[in-house]
Amino acid sequence: MFGFGVPELLIIGSIVMLIFGVGKLPEIGSSFGKAISNFKKAADGKDQVDLARKKDC
């Protein structure tokens, strides 16, 4: 995975904790997980398309 090892991930994690604080980490993780989930759905073509909308001419 991009050549990241445990030491690099620990350094990145500590920098993120310094910037955002420990209280915001669960929110950031949740948002990141939802973004990945939405990306996977869009890549699989399982997104919903609203065909009932009418175009205003």
mmCIF file of the N, C-alpha and C atoms, coordinates in Angstrom:
data_MODEL
# 
_entry.id   MODEL 
# 
loop_
_atom_site.group_PDB 
_atom_site.id 
_atom_site.type_symbol 
_atom_site.label_atom_id 
_atom_site.label_alt_id 
_atom_site.label_comp_id 
_atom_site.label_asym_id 
_atom_site.label_entity_id 
_atom_site.label_seq_id 
_atom_site.pdbx_PDB_ins_code 
_atom_site.Cartn_x 
_atom_site.Cartn_y 
_atom_site.Cartn_z 
_atom_site.occupancy 
_atom_site.B_iso_or_equiv 
_atom_site.pdbx_formal_charge 
_atom_site.auth_seq_id 
_atom_site.auth_comp_id 
_atom_site.auth_asym_id 
_atom_site.auth_atom_id 
_atom_site.pdbx_PDB_model_num 
ATOM 1   N N  . MET A 1 1  ? 0.849   -1.183 0.000   1.00 0.00 ? 1  MET A N  1 
ATOM 2   C CA . MET A 1 1  ? 0.000   0.000  0.000   1.00 0.00 ? 1  MET A CA 1 
ATOM 3   C C  . MET A 1 1  ? 0.884   1.232  0.000   1.00 0.00 ? 1  MET A C  1 
ATOM 4   N N  . PHE A 1 2  ? 1.329   1.688  -1.103  1.00 0.00 ? 2  PHE A N  1 
ATOM 5   C CA . PHE A 1 2  ? 2.104   2.899  -1.281  1.00 0.00 ? 2  PHE A CA 1 
ATOM 6   C C  . PHE A 1 2  ? 3.419   2.888  -0.507  1.00 0.00 ? 2  PHE A C  1 
ATOM 7   N N  . GLY A 1 3  ? 3.849   1.741  -0.019  1.00 0.00 ? 3  GLY A N  1 
ATOM 8   C CA . GLY A 1 3  ? 5.111   1.661  0.686   1.00 0.00 ? 3  GLY A CA 1 
ATOM 9   C C  . GLY A 1 3  ? 5.085   2.203  2.101   1.00 0.00 ? 3  GLY A C  1 
ATOM 10  N N  . PHE A 1 4  ? 3.894   2.364  2.694   1.00 0.00 ? 4  PHE A N  1 
ATOM 11  C CA . PHE A 1 4  ? 3.797   2.840  4.069   1.00 0.00 ? 4  PHE A CA 1 
ATOM 12  C C  . PHE A 1 4  ? 3.973   1.677  5.016   1.00 0.00 ? 4  PHE A C  1 
ATOM 13  N N  . GLY A 1 5  ? 4.846   1.842  5.987   1.00 0.00 ? 5  GLY A N  1 
ATOM 14  C CA . GLY A 1 5  ? 5.029   0.841  7.024   1.00 0.00 ? 5  GLY A CA 1 
ATOM 15  C C  . GLY A 1 5  ? 4.433   1.334  8.329   1.00 0.00 ? 5  GLY A C  1 
ATOM 16  N N  . VAL A 1 6  ? 4.627   0.564  9.366   1.00 0.00 ? 6  VAL A N  1 
ATOM 17  C CA . VAL A 1 6  ? 4.088   0.923  10.676  1.00 0.00 ? 6  VAL A CA 1 
ATOM 18  C C  . VAL A 1 6  ? 4.669   2.246  11.190  1.00 0.00 ? 6  VAL A C  1 
ATOM 19  N N  . PRO A 1 7  ? 5.975   2.478  11.091  1.00 0.00 ? 7  PRO A N  1 
ATOM 20  C CA . PRO A 1 7  ? 6.502   3.751  11.602  1.00 0.00 ? 7  PRO A CA 1 
ATOM 21  C C  . PRO A 1 7  ? 5.922   4.976  10.886  1.00 0.00 ? 7  PRO A C  1 
ATOM 22  N N  . GLU A 1 8  ? 5.752   4.871  9.571   1.00 0.00 ? 8  GLU A N  1 
ATOM 23  C CA . GLU A 1 8  ? 5.187   5.989  8.823   1.00 0.00 ? 8  GLU A CA 1 
ATOM 24  C C  . GLU A 1 8  ? 3.742   6.253  9.218   1.00 0.00 ? 8  GLU A C  1 
ATOM 25  N N  . LEU A 1 9  ? 2.966   5.170  9.377   1.00 0.00 ? 9  LEU A N  1 
ATOM 26  C CA . LEU A 1 9  ? 1.567   5.327  9.773   1.00 0.00 ? 9  LEU A CA 1 
ATOM 27  C C  . LEU A 1 9  ? 1.444   5.916  11.169  1.00 0.00 ? 9  LEU A C  1 
ATOM 28  N N  . LEU A 1 10 ? 2.343   5.552  12.080  1.00 0.00 ? 10 LEU A N  1 
ATOM 29  C CA . LEU A 1 10 ? 2.323   6.129  13.427  1.00 0.00 ? 10 LEU A CA 1 
ATOM 30  C C  . LEU A 1 10 ? 2.636   7.623  13.393  1.00 0.00 ? 10 LEU A C  1 
ATOM 31  N N  . ILE A 1 11 ? 3.583   8.017  12.565  1.00 0.00 ? 11 ILE A N  1 
ATOM 32  C CA . ILE A 1 11 ? 3.911   9.440  12.445  1.00 0.00 ? 11 ILE A CA 1 
ATOM 33  C C  . ILE A 1 11 ? 2.736   10.212 11.863  1.00 0.00 ? 11 ILE A C  1 
ATOM 34  N N  . ILE A 1 12 ? 2.123   9.680  10.815  1.00 0.00 ? 12 ILE A N  1 
ATOM 35  C CA . ILE A 1 12 ? 0.959   10.336 10.206  1.00 0.00 ? 12 ILE A CA 1 
ATOM 36  C C  . ILE A 1 12 ? -0.186  10.420 11.208  1.00 0.00 ? 12 ILE A C  1 
ATOM 37  N N  . GLY A 1 13 ? -0.425  9.339  11.957  1.00 0.00 ? 13 GLY A N  1 
ATOM 38  C CA . GLY A 1 13 ? -1.490  9.344  12.963  1.00 0.00 ? 13 GLY A CA 1 
ATOM 39  C C  . GLY A 1 13 ? -1.249  10.366 14.060  1.00 0.00 ? 13 GLY A C  1 
ATOM 40  N N  . SER A 1 14 ? -0.016  10.499 14.503  1.00 0.00 ? 14 SER A N  1 
ATOM 41  C CA . SER A 1 14 ? 0.263   11.481 15.555  1.00 0.00 ? 14 SER A CA 1 
ATOM 42  C C  . SER A 1 14 ? 0.111   12.910 15.041  1.00 0.00 ? 14 SER A C  1 
ATOM 43  N N  . ILE A 1 15 ? 0.476   13.153 13.786  1.00 0.00 ? 15 ILE A N  1 
ATOM 44  C CA . ILE A 1 15 ? 0.293   14.488 13.209  1.00 0.00 ? 15 ILE A CA 1 
ATOM 45  C C  . ILE A 1 15 ? -1.189  14.814 13.090  1.00 0.00 ? 15 ILE A C  1 
ATOM 46  N N  . VAL A 1 16 ? -1.983  13.840 12.673  1.00 0.00 ? 16 VAL A N  1 
ATOM 47  C CA . VAL A 1 16 ? -3.431  14.047 12.563  1.00 0.00 ? 16 VAL A CA 1 
ATOM 48  C C  . VAL A 1 16 ? -4.027  14.336 13.936  1.00 0.00 ? 16 VAL A C  1 
ATOM 49  N N  . MET A 1 17 ? -3.583  13.628 14.965  1.00 0.00 ? 17 MET A N  1 
ATOM 50  C CA . MET A 1 17 ? -4.096  13.870 16.317  1.00 0.00 ? 17 MET A CA 1 
ATOM 51  C C  . MET A 1 17 ? -3.705  15.257 16.806  1.00 0.00 ? 17 MET A C  1 
ATOM 52  N N  . LEU A 1 18 ? -2.529  15.730 16.463  1.00 0.00 ? 18 LEU A N  1 
ATOM 53  C CA . LEU A 1 18 ? -2.122  17.075 16.868  1.00 0.00 ? 18 LEU A CA 1 
ATOM 54  C C  . LEU A 1 18 ? -2.948  18.149 16.168  1.00 0.00 ? 18 LEU A C  1 
ATOM 55  N N  . ILE A 1 19 ? -3.259  17.925 14.907  1.00 0.00 ? 19 ILE A N  1 
ATOM 56  C CA . ILE A 1 19 ? -3.993  18.933 14.139  1.00 0.00 ? 19 ILE A CA 1 
ATOM 57  C C  . ILE A 1 19 ? -5.466  18.973 14.539  1.00 0.00 ? 19 ILE A C  1 
ATOM 58  N N  . PHE A 1 20 ? -6.123  17.818 14.583  1.00 0.00 ? 20 PHE A N  1 
ATOM 59  C CA . PHE A 1 20 ? -7.565  17.780 14.788  1.00 0.00 ? 20 PHE A CA 1 
ATOM 60  C C  . PHE A 1 20 ? -7.970  17.536 16.233  1.00 0.00 ? 20 PHE A C  1 
ATOM 61  N N  . GLY A 1 21 ? -7.114  16.978 17.027  1.00 0.00 ? 21 GLY A N  1 
ATOM 62  C CA . GLY A 1 21 ? -7.466  16.662 18.404  1.00 0.00 ? 21 GLY A CA 1 
ATOM 63  C C  . GLY A 1 21 ? -8.112  15.296 18.494  1.00 0.00 ? 21 GLY A C  1 
ATOM 64  N N  . VAL A 1 22 ? -8.055  14.735 19.689  1.00 0.00 ? 22 VAL A N  1 
ATOM 65  C CA . VAL A 1 22 ? -8.554  13.378 19.890  1.00 0.00 ? 22 VAL A CA 1 
ATOM 66  C C  . VAL A 1 22 ? -10.078 13.325 19.790  1.00 0.00 ? 22 VAL A C  1 
ATOM 67  N N  . GLY A 1 23 ? -10.773 14.378 20.164  1.00 0.00 ? 23 GLY A N  1 
ATOM 68  C CA . GLY A 1 23 ? -12.242 14.389 20.147  1.00 0.00 ? 23 GLY A CA 1 
ATOM 69  C C  . GLY A 1 23 ? -12.837 14.319 18.750  1.00 0.00 ? 23 GLY A C  1 
ATOM 70  N N  . LYS A 1 24 ? -12.147 14.843 17.766  1.00 0.00 ? 24 LYS A N  1 
ATOM 71  C CA . LYS A 1 24 ? -12.664 14.874 16.395  1.00 0.00 ? 24 LYS A CA 1 
ATOM 72  C C  . LYS A 1 24 ? -12.357 13.604 15.608  1.00 0.00 ? 24 LYS A C  1 
ATOM 73  N N  . LEU A 1 25 ? -11.472 12.755 16.105  1.00 0.00 ? 25 LEU A N  1 
ATOM 74  C CA . LEU A 1 25 ? -11.064 11.565 15.347  1.00 0.00 ? 25 LEU A CA 1 
ATOM 75  C C  . LEU A 1 25 ? -12.217 10.621 15.008  1.00 0.00 ? 25 LEU A C  1 
ATOM 76  N N  . PRO A 1 26 ? -13.154 10.338 15.931  1.00 0.00 ? 26 PRO A N  1 
ATOM 77  C CA . PRO A 1 26 ? -14.273 9.460  15.541  1.00 0.00 ? 26 PRO A CA 1 
ATOM 78  C C  . PRO A 1 26 ? -15.129 10.047 14.409  1.00 0.00 ? 26 PRO A C  1 
ATOM 79  N N  . GLU A 1 27 ? -15.341 11.361 14.443  1.00 0.00 ? 27 GLU A N  1 
ATOM 80  C CA . GLU A 1 27 ? -16.125 11.999 13.382  1.00 0.00 ? 27 GLU A CA 1 
ATOM 81  C C  . GLU A 1 27 ? -15.391 11.918 12.043  1.00 0.00 ? 27 GLU A C  1 
ATOM 82  N N  . ILE A 1 28 ? -14.094 12.142 12.070  1.00 0.00 ? 28 ILE A N  1 
ATOM 83  C CA . ILE A 1 28 ? -13.303 12.083 10.846  1.00 0.00 ? 28 ILE A CA 1 
ATOM 84  C C  . ILE A 1 28 ? -13.296 10.661 10.292  1.00 0.00 ? 28 ILE A C  1 
ATOM 85  N N  . GLY A 1 29 ? -13.135 9.674  11.175  1.00 0.00 ? 29 GLY A N  1 
ATOM 86  C CA . GLY A 1 29 ? -13.146 8.281  10.737  1.00 0.00 ? 29 GLY A CA 1 
ATOM 87  C C  . GLY A 1 29 ? -14.476 7.877  10.139  1.00 0.00 ? 29 GLY A C  1 
ATOM 88  N N  . SER A 1 30 ? -15.554 8.332  10.762  1.00 0.00 ? 30 SER A N  1 
ATOM 89  C CA . SER A 1 30 ? -16.890 8.017  10.251  1.00 0.00 ? 30 SER A CA 1 
ATOM 90  C C  . SER A 1 30 ? -17.114 8.656  8.880   1.00 0.00 ? 30 SER A C  1 
ATOM 91  N N  . SER A 1 31 ? -16.728 9.901  8.744   1.00 0.00 ? 31 SER A N  1 
ATOM 92  C CA . SER A 1 31 ? -16.882 10.585 7.462   1.00 0.00 ? 31 SER A CA 1 
ATOM 93  C C  . SER A 1 31 ? -16.042 9.924  6.379   1.00 0.00 ? 31 SER A C  1 
ATOM 94  N N  . PHE A 1 32 ? -14.830 9.525  6.743   1.00 0.00 ? 32 PHE A N  1 
ATOM 95  C CA . PHE A 1 32 ? -13.950 8.862  5.781   1.00 0.00 ? 32 PHE A CA 1 
ATOM 96  C C  . PHE A 1 32 ? -14.532 7.519  5.351   1.00 0.00 ? 32 PHE A C  1 
ATOM 97  N N  . GLY A 1 33 ? -15.097 6.775  6.297   1.00 0.00 ? 33 GLY A N  1 
ATOM 98  C CA . GLY A 1 33 ? -15.719 5.491  5.976   1.00 0.00 ? 33 GLY A CA 1 
ATOM 99  C C  . GLY A 1 33 ? -16.919 5.647  5.065   1.00 0.00 ? 33 GLY A C  1 
ATOM 100 N N  . LYS A 1 34 ? -17.749 6.662  5.328   1.00 0.00 ? 34 LYS A N  1 
ATOM 101 C CA . LYS A 1 34 ? -18.907 6.913  4.478   1.00 0.00 ? 34 LYS A CA 1 
ATOM 102 C C  . LYS A 1 34 ? -18.477 7.322  3.074   1.00 0.00 ? 34 LYS A C  1 
ATOM 103 N N  . ALA A 1 35 ? -17.408 8.108  2.980   1.00 0.00 ? 35 ALA A N  1 
ATOM 104 C CA . ALA A 1 35 ? -16.921 8.528  1.671   1.00 0.00 ? 35 ALA A CA 1 
ATOM 105 C C  . ALA A 1 35 ? -16.421 7.333  0.865   1.00 0.00 ? 35 ALA A C  1 
ATOM 106 N N  . ILE A 1 36 ? -15.703 6.433  1.518   1.00 0.00 ? 36 ILE A N  1 
ATOM 107 C CA . ILE A 1 36 ? -15.223 5.235  0.820   1.00 0.00 ? 36 ILE A CA 1 
ATOM 108 C C  . ILE A 1 36 ? -16.394 4.366  0.391   1.00 0.00 ? 36 ILE A C  1 
ATOM 109 N N  . SER A 1 37 ? -17.395 4.229  1.262   1.00 0.00 ? 37 SER A N  1 
ATOM 110 C CA . SER A 1 37 ? -18.573 3.431  0.934   1.00 0.00 ? 37 SER A CA 1 
ATOM 111 C C  . SER A 1 37 ? -19.312 4.014  -0.269  1.00 0.00 ? 37 SER A C  1 
ATOM 112 N N  . ASN A 1 38 ? -19.498 5.328  -0.283  1.00 0.00 ? 38 ASN A N  1 
ATOM 113 C CA . ASN A 1 38 ? -20.170 5.973  -1.410  1.00 0.00 ? 38 ASN A CA 1 
ATOM 114 C C  . ASN A 1 38 ? -19.360 5.837  -2.694  1.00 0.00 ? 38 ASN A C  1 
ATOM 115 N N  . PHE A 1 39 ? -18.045 5.924  -2.573  1.00 0.00 ? 39 PHE A N  1 
ATOM 116 C CA . PHE A 1 39 ? -17.194 5.762  -3.755  1.00 0.00 ? 39 PHE A CA 1 
ATOM 117 C C  . PHE A 1 39 ? -17.321 4.351  -4.318  1.00 0.00 ? 39 PHE A C  1 
ATOM 118 N N  . LYS A 1 40 ? -17.355 3.343  -3.448  1.00 0.00 ? 40 LYS A N  1 
ATOM 119 C CA . LYS A 1 40 ? -17.490 1.961  -3.906  1.00 0.00 ? 40 LYS A CA 1 
ATOM 120 C C  . LYS A 1 40 ? -18.840 1.742  -4.583  1.00 0.00 ? 40 LYS A C  1 
ATOM 121 N N  . LYS A 1 41 ? -19.900 2.326  -4.000  1.00 0.00 ? 41 LYS A N  1 
ATOM 122 C CA . LYS A 1 41 ? -21.225 2.192  -4.620  1.00 0.00 ? 41 LYS A CA 1 
ATOM 123 C C  . LYS A 1 41 ? -21.248 2.840  -5.997  1.00 0.00 ? 41 LYS A C  1 
ATOM 124 N N  . ALA A 1 42 ? -20.633 3.994  -6.117  1.00 0.00 ? 42 ALA A N  1 
ATOM 125 C CA . ALA A 1 42 ? -20.611 4.688  -7.407  1.00 0.00 ? 42 ALA A CA 1 
ATOM 126 C C  . ALA A 1 42 ? -19.766 3.923  -8.421  1.00 0.00 ? 42 ALA A C  1 
ATOM 127 N N  . ALA A 1 43 ? -18.688 3.328  -7.981  1.00 0.00 ? 43 ALA A N  1 
ATOM 128 C CA . ALA A 1 43 ? -17.820 2.579  -8.890  1.00 0.00 ? 43 ALA A CA 1 
ATOM 129 C C  . ALA A 1 43 ? -18.500 1.301  -9.369  1.00 0.00 ? 43 ALA A C  1 
ATOM 130 N N  . ASP A 1 44 ? -19.343 0.704  -8.532  1.00 0.00 ? 44 ASP A N  1 
ATOM 131 C CA . ASP A 1 44 ? -20.050 -0.513 -8.909  1.00 0.00 ? 44 ASP A CA 1 
ATOM 132 C C  . ASP A 1 44 ? -21.275 -0.220 -9.767  1.00 0.00 ? 44 ASP A C  1 
ATOM 133 N N  . GLY A 1 45 ? -21.689 1.034  -9.838  1.00 0.00 ? 45 GLY A N  1 
ATOM 134 C CA . GLY A 1 45 ? -22.854 1.402  -10.621 1.00 0.00 ? 45 GLY A CA 1 
ATOM 135 C C  . GLY A 1 45 ? -24.155 1.172  -9.878  1.00 0.00 ? 45 GLY A C  1 
ATOM 136 N N  . LYS A 1 46 ? -24.089 1.066  -8.559  1.00 0.00 ? 46 LYS A N  1 
ATOM 137 C CA . LYS A 1 46 ? -25.282 0.819  -7.768  1.00 0.00 ? 46 LYS A CA 1 
ATOM 138 C C  . LYS A 1 46 ? -25.907 2.110  -7.236  1.00 0.00 ? 46 LYS A C  1 
ATOM 139 N N  . ASP A 1 47 ? -25.497 3.245  -7.775  1.00 0.00 ? 47 ASP A N  1 
ATOM 140 C CA . ASP A 1 47 ? -26.069 4.494  -7.315  1.00 0.00 ? 47 ASP A CA 1 
ATOM 141 C C  . ASP A 1 47 ? -27.479 4.648  -7.871  1.00 0.00 ? 47 ASP A C  1 
ATOM 142 N N  . GLN A 1 48 ? -28.253 5.480  -7.218  1.00 0.00 ? 48 GLN A N  1 
ATOM 143 C CA . GLN A 1 48 ? -29.643 5.661  -7.623  1.00 0.00 ? 48 GLN A CA 1 
ATOM 144 C C  . GLN A 1 48 ? -29.734 6.841  -8.578  1.00 0.00 ? 48 GLN A C  1 
ATOM 145 N N  . VAL A 1 49 ? -30.505 6.663  -9.639  1.00 0.00 ? 49 VAL A N  1 
ATOM 146 C CA . VAL A 1 49 ? -30.722 7.698  -10.600 1.00 0.00 ? 49 VAL A CA 1 
ATOM 147 C C  . VAL A 1 49 ? -32.205 8.050  -10.574 1.00 0.00 ? 49 VAL A C  1 
ATOM 148 N N  . ASP A 1 50 ? -32.490 9.321  -10.433 1.00 0.00 ? 50 ASP A N  1 
ATOM 149 C CA . ASP A 1 50 ? -33.874 9.776  -10.373 1.00 0.00 ? 50 ASP A CA 1 
ATOM 150 C C  . ASP A 1 50 ? -34.367 10.047 -11.790 1.00 0.00 ? 50 ASP A C  1 
ATOM 151 N N  . LEU A 1 51 ? -35.117 9.093  -12.352 1.00 0.00 ? 51 LEU A N  1 
ATOM 152 C CA . LEU A 1 51 ? -35.634 9.244  -13.706 1.00 0.00 ? 51 LEU A CA 1 
ATOM 153 C C  . LEU A 1 51 ? -36.988 9.929  -13.747 1.00 0.00 ? 51 LEU A C  1 
ATOM 154 N N  . ALA A 1 52 ? -37.604 10.145 -12.570 1.00 0.00 ? 52 ALA A N  1 
ATOM 155 C CA . ALA A 1 52 ? -38.924 10.734 -12.525 1.00 0.00 ? 52 ALA A CA 1 
ATOM 156 C C  . ALA A 1 52 ? -38.892 12.253 -12.609 1.00 0.00 ? 52 ALA A C  1 
ATOM 157 N N  . ARG A 1 53 ? -37.698 12.846 -12.484 1.00 0.00 ? 53 ARG A N  1 
ATOM 158 C CA . ARG A 1 53 ? -37.614 14.308 -12.557 1.00 0.00 ? 53 ARG A CA 1 
ATOM 159 C C  . ARG A 1 53 ? -37.927 14.796 -13.955 1.00 0.00 ? 53 ARG A C  1 
ATOM 160 N N  . LYS A 1 54 ? -38.696 15.837 -14.024 1.00 0.00 ? 54 LYS A N  1 
ATOM 161 C CA . LYS A 1 54 ? -39.031 16.423 -15.303 1.00 0.00 ? 54 LYS A CA 1 
ATOM 162 C C  . LYS A 1 54 ? -38.113 17.613 -15.572 1.00 0.00 ? 54 LYS A C  1 
ATOM 163 N N  . LYS A 1 55 ? -37.741 17.775 -16.813 1.00 0.00 ? 55 LYS A N  1 
ATOM 164 C CA . LYS A 1 55 ? -36.935 18.941 -17.183 1.00 0.00 ? 55 LYS A CA 1 
ATOM 165 C C  . LYS A 1 55 ? -37.873 20.122 -17.430 1.00 0.00 ? 55 LYS A C  1 
ATOM 166 N N  . ASP A 1 56 ? -37.482 21.260 -16.885 1.00 0.00 ? 56 ASP A N  1 
ATOM 167 C CA . ASP A 1 56 ? -38.246 22.481 -17.123 1.00 0.00 ? 56 ASP A CA 1 
ATOM 168 C C  . ASP A 1 56 ? -37.741 23.115 -18.401 1.00 0.00 ? 56 ASP A C  1 
ATOM 169 N N  . CYS A 1 57 ? -38.619 23.245 -19.385 1.00 0.00 ? 57 CYS A N  1 
ATOM 170 C CA . CYS A 1 57 ? -38.204 23.847 -20.659 1.00 0.00 ? 57 CYS A CA 1 
ATOM 171 C C  . CYS A 1 57 ? -38.828 25.210 -20.815 1.00 0.00 ? 57 CYS A C  1 
# 
